[in-house]
Amino acid sequence: MLKNKIFLGLFLLCGLFAACEKKKDYDPVTQLEIDKVIIAKYVKDSSITPVVVDPSGMTYRILATGTGAAPILTDSIQVSYTARVLGSKNPFETIPVERPVSLKLDALMIGWQTGLPLIAKGGQIRMFIPSSLAYMDFQGSSIPPNSILDYTVTLVDINKKKTK
């Protein structure tokens, strides 16, 4: 009987230590290297060509360049898009072109700040955004931590910031 109590006590103590285990810190450099390999394999296996790998680590394909000037970080933009976790068939968010959303470019994730200035009004880009340029290890309701995101974005309009 005493052996069972000691065993149970040790078992509970081990459980307590396991529950107190500290979460590993997010390492964006290491995670970026992991994500780049996964993106490259996905793009190759899906025969998505041509693509460009930005120095930031984001991979993209310009589907339409658009016309006029491209947005800069201080601009507000109107966009429609489909957002997926890489490899998922179902989008976690869709904004139709008939009802675009207005956003301030400098308030968006780094992946969007990198990709959207590559197209102009009416342009469309598909971006494979590593987690370090998106939500990192944050866990949302439909986005797991360290998720690579697959966005297809249409730049509907650009609202230039007015200078005083």
Secondary structure, DSSP 8 states (H G I E B T S, - for coil): -HHHHHHHHHHHHHHHHHHT-------HHHHHHHHHHHHHHHHHHTT--S-EE-TTS-EEEEEE--BS----TT-EEEEEEEEEETT-SS-SEEE-TTS-EEEEGGGS-HHHHHHGGGS-BT-EEEEEE-GGGTTTT---SS--TT--EEEEEEEEEEE-----
